[in-house]
C-alpha cells in the first residue's frame, strides 16, 4: 500500500491516514458489525498497458461504508490469466499492508475478505480453483463473483 490512496470522501490519504479514518468510522457506531474487504480489478488501455485498481472497503453491514482506491499502471499488455493473477497479488499485498498497519488493534487475516473478479461465467472460470487456493493459502477469506463486490463493483468503478 505504498503511496497514496484516493477516497471520494477524504481525498488523498497515506496508509496511516487510512487507518485513522477506518478506526474513526468504526468508532462512530461500535455496536455495528463491520467487514473489511480488499479487491482489485484491471482494464487494458488500447494496446498501451493495463490499469489496475485496488480498493480497500470498510462495510458497515446493512448501513453503508467507506472505501479507498489506488491505481497501479503496468506499461505492457497482459493476457487475461496474468491480469487475474496480478489483481489477486495486488489485493494480497494491500491486505498484508493493511494488517501490518493495524497490528495490535485486534484485526487479523480472518477479519479481511479478498474479493476477486472471477466467477463461474466468463473466460476466467477455469482459474477459480487456482486463484482461490492462492488466497486461502495466504490465510485470507476469499469471495468470487457474484459475491465479490469489492472487485467487480468498487474497484471496477475506477478502472
Buried (B, 14 or more C-beta within 10 A) or exposed (E): BEEBBBBEEBEEBEBEBBBEBBEEBBEEEEEEEBBBBBBBBBEBBEEEBBBBBBBBBBBBEEEEBBBBBBBBEBEEBBEBBBBBBBBBBBBBBBBBBBBEBBEEEEBEEEBBBBBBBBBEEEEBEEBBEBBBEBBEEBBBBBBBBEEBBBBBBBBBEBB
